[in-house]
Amino acid sequence: MQRLVFLLSLALLLAPAAHAGTGFREITLAGKNSDSPIHISIWYPTASDAAPVLLGETPAFIGQPVIRDAAPMTGPHPLVVLSHGYGGSWRNLAWLAADLVDAGYVVAAPDHPGTTTFDMRKPDAVELWKRPGDLSRVIDALLGNPDLTGGVASGRIAAIGHSLGGWTVVELAGGRFDAARVTRNCAAEFSPIYCKIFEALGGGRDAASSAALAADLSDTRIRAVVALDLGPGRGLTPESLAAIHIPVMVLGAQADVDADTATKADIAATNKDSGYIARYLPPATTTYSLIPGSLHFSFMQTCKPGAAELIEKEAPGESIVCRDGAGADRAAIHRQVSGMVTDFLGTALADQ
């Protein structure tokens, strides 16, 4: 009975946020010691009635309506941190951020230095092991400055990531990566395309980077994670995955990207990675599904009509970001994923 009363109270608490607008602001965290500066985008509930603007609108992609720098509604709000894929940016999951704000969350997404659209480093300079720490720095910043968001509930924090971002949030949950396992006999145990992906990410290039990847990169403030067609997942050790004790949702693309059709597929994950981690995560706290009609890039923002042709003209091979499964509609895929994610987080964070 007490649990029912609590859940009803929680629903009433979040109800006003469901009718609020979406506030948006950007900040930059200064670099410190060996850490680079980080650009962060923040979405939050607001009661402002100012005219919204389209965020992330481009000739190729559909934007999301937000009210820039609006006053936030008073919290504390549950927090979700987002992690983009290799070469991506905060824009990739803005569609999901907007839906999460409608459900009462504050959402924050960093552009990961070295693996983001406007800061891509050569493989021998990529520091993948710093990605989980980027999200921890974001959490620190938001907990330390409630004026940015209206306040964040320190006990109700989740992380969501797509592709390499999915790997990032599993690391935050306690996953440990064994680069030597991937490089030891890569072509035979995995596949040539998987090996090419791993090399492009700078994984296991020397003993120091392998040791850094194998370290404990977890953050105990994270109470639930969602991995969207993650990769590279098969280097995560079964022992570390089995020891993860927080709820994990693993959503994979229903079909693999054909690696022979476009260069962008060279860094695309496959649903084999999602299936791999789901196999070793604790069954009682793991939810695993393949999303019908989805390909790897279906989890990115929605493309406008004619976007694929426009992108292909400007960057041959890159139009794969607008490809979905045969007959599939990306907006419908997003609605399904959004519903699954908000239901999952509502349950996973309710007891915190």
N, C-alpha and C positions, 0 to 999 in steps of 0.2 A: 504493500500500500504506500509506504514511504517513497519507493522508487517511482510509482505512478504520479504522486504529488510532485516529485522533483521534476519529472519529465514534462508535466503540464506547466509547471512554473517556468521551465526553460523555454517551452514553446511560446508562452506569453512574453517572455523577455525578448525573444528574437522577432516577434511579430511586427513591431514597429519598423525594424530594419528592412523587412520584406517590402515595405512601401516607400522606402527612402530612395534618394538618388544615389548615384555612384560618384563619390569624390575621387580625385586623382591628383597626385603630386609626385615630383621627382626630387631626389636628393643624391648627393655624392658623399660617400665615406672616404675620408682621407686615408692615404696609404700609411702604414706604420710598420717599422722594421722591414721584414721581407715581403709584406703584403702590399699589393697594388691598390690604388684607389678603386672604388666600386661605385658604379652608377646603379641606383635603385629606383624602381617604379613602385608606387604604393596606391592601392585602391582601397576605399573605405566607405562605409555608409555615411550619408549626409542628408540633412533635412533642407538643404539649400534649394531654392526654386529658381536659381539662375539658369540661363540657357545653356544646355550642354553643347559640347563640341565633339566631333568624331575623332577618336583616338586611334592612331595606327592606320588611318585610311590612306591607301595608295592606289595608283592606277591598276594594281593587280589584286589587292586584298581589301576586304571589307573591314571598316573600323567599328569601334564600339563607342556609344555615347557616354561621355563623362563630364563632370563639372570640375574644371581645374581649380586646385587650391581652395576648394570649398571648406567651410568649417565642418569638422567631423562630428558625428553624433557621439554623445557621451557613452563610453564603454563601462567595463572592459568587454572587448570583443574577442572571440576566438581568432587565432591567427593561422594563416596558411602561407608558407613560403614556397615559391615556384622556382624550378630549375630548368632552363632551356637546354636544348640539345647542342651538339657540336656545330659551331658556326651560326647558331641561332641568336635570339635576343628575347627580351621581355615581351615583345609583341606576339610571339608565337602562341602563348597561352592566355592572351588578354581576353579571349572569348570566355574562358573558364573563370578567370578572375571576376568578370562582370557577374556571372551567375552565382559565384560564391558570395559576393557582396550582397546580392539580392537575398541570400540565405542568412545574412547577418555577420559574415566574416570580414576581417581585414586581410588583405592579400598583399604580399610584397615579393617582387621579382628582381634579382640582381642580373646584370650582364656580367657573366663570369670572365674575368680577365684572361686573355690568351686563347679562349675558345668561343668568343662571341663575334658577331658580324663585323664589327669595326676594330677588332683587336684579335686577329688570328696569328698565332705564332707558329713557327716551324716546329715539326715534331720533336726535334731535340731540345726545344725550349718550352714545351708544354708541361705544365705542372698540374696534372689531373688531381693529385692528392689535395690540392688547395680548394677544389670545388666545394666539398662539404663545409669547409671552414668559411667559405664565402657566405653560405646560408646562416651559419652560426653568428657571423658578424652582423648580418641583417637583423637577426633576432635580438642581439645585444642592443643595436641602435634603436629598435622600436620599443623594447622594454624600457630603455633609458630615456625616452622622449615621448611621453603619452600625448603631447600636444599635436604630434604628427597624425595620430589616428583616432584620438578620443580615448585611448587606453587599450592595452592588450592583456588578455587573461593568460598569465604565465603558465598555468596548468593545462591550457587547451591550445596546444600548438601542433600543427601537422605540416608535412612537406609533400609536395607533388612534383614529379619530374617526368619529362619526356625524353626518350632516347638516352643520350649520355646523362641527361638530367635525371632519368630514372635510376641509372647506376648511382648517381650522386646521392639521391635520397635514401637508397638502400644502404649505402655506406653510413649515412647519418643514423640509420636504425641499428647499426652494428655489424653490417656485412664487412668481411675482410677479403682483400683481393690478392690472389697468388699469380703474379705476372709470369713466373717461371713455368707454371702449369700450362699457360697459353703458348709460350714461346718454345717449350721443350720439343713438342712434336705437332706444331700448329696445323700444318696442311693436312696431315693424316687424321688428327683427332677432331679438328673443326672443319675448315674449308679454306680455300685460297682467298675468298672474299673476306672472310672473318680475319684472316691474318693481315690482309691489306688494311682493313679498318683499324686493327690494333696498332699497326705500324704508323698509320696516319695520326693516331692519337698520342704517339710518342710513348706507348706503354712498354715497360720492361727494357728500356734501351740500355740501362746499366744497373749495377748493383744498388746504387744510391736511390734511383727512381723506383726500383722494385721494392726496396725496403720501405720507402715512403708510402707506396701504394698498399703495402701489407700492414701498415700501422692501424691502430684503432682510431678511426676518424668519426666516431659516433658522438651524438649530442643527446644527453639524457632528457633534455627539455622537449624533444620530439616525442609525441604520444601516438602518432599514427602516420603512415606514409602510403602514397599511391604512386606506382610506377607505370607509366604509359609507354608500352613497347620499348622497354629499356635495352640498352646495350653499351658496352660489352658485359653481359651478365655471367657468362660461363666461366669467368675467372674467379668469381666469388666462391669462397670455400664452402662446401656443404656443412662443415662444422659451425662456421659463423652464422650461416643462414638459419640453421636449426636452433641456434641460441637466441635469435631475435624474439623478444617477448611482447612487443607492441603489435597492434593490428596492422596488417599490410594488405593492400589491395593491389593486385597485379592484373593489368589490362593489356592484352596483346592485340596486334593487328591480325585479322583473320588470315591474311595471305602474305607471303613473303614478297618483298620487292624483287623484281627480276634484275639482278646485278648487271646483266648485259645490255640493258636498254638505255642507261643514262649514267653519266659520271657521278651524279649526286648519290646514286645507290652505293657508291664506294664507302660512304660513311653511314649508311642506313643500318639499323638493327633489324633483326628478324624475330618472329615469334618464338624461335627456339630458345632465345635467352629468357623470355618470359616463362615459358614452360619449365626451363631448367630451374630458375629460382623458386617457382611455385612447388616444384617437386621436393625441395629440401626445407622450405619454410614450415613452421609448425602448422599442421592442418587446422587446429582449433582457432587460430587467430589470422588465418590467411583466406582471402577471397581471390579467386582466379577466374578470368573469363577472356575469351577471344571476342572482339567486337565485330559482328557481322558487317560485311561490306567495307571494312577498313583496310587501308594499307598503312605503311609506317608514317607517312606524312599527313594522314587523315586527322591526326591529333593537333595539327597546326591550324592557324587561322583560316577562315573561309576565303576561297578564291572567287574573284568576280568572273562573270562570263567572258571568255576570250583571254583570261589571264595566262593560261598555259602558252598560248601562241605568243603573247607579248613577252613573257619571260624567256621563252626559247629563242626569240629573236635577239634579245639583249645578252643572254647567257646560255648558250647551247648546252643542253643536258640538264639544266636546272629546273625545267618545267615539271619534273617528276614531283615537286612539292605540291602540285595541284592535282595529282592523280589519286583517285580512290578506286575501290573495287568496281567491277562492271555493274552498272545500273545503280550504284550507291549515291546517296546524297550526303555531302559533308555536313550540312546543317542538321540533318536528322541524326547523323552519327554523334555530333556534338551534343544534341539534346539527350541522347541515350547515355553518353558518358557523363554528362553533367548530373543527370539524375542519379546514376549509380554512385558517383563520387560524393554528392551531398548526402545521400542516404547513408553511405558508409561512414563518413566523417561524423554525421549526427549521432550515430550509435557509438563510434569509437571514442569520441570526445565527451560523450554525455556523462560518463562516470568520473571524469577528471575534476 
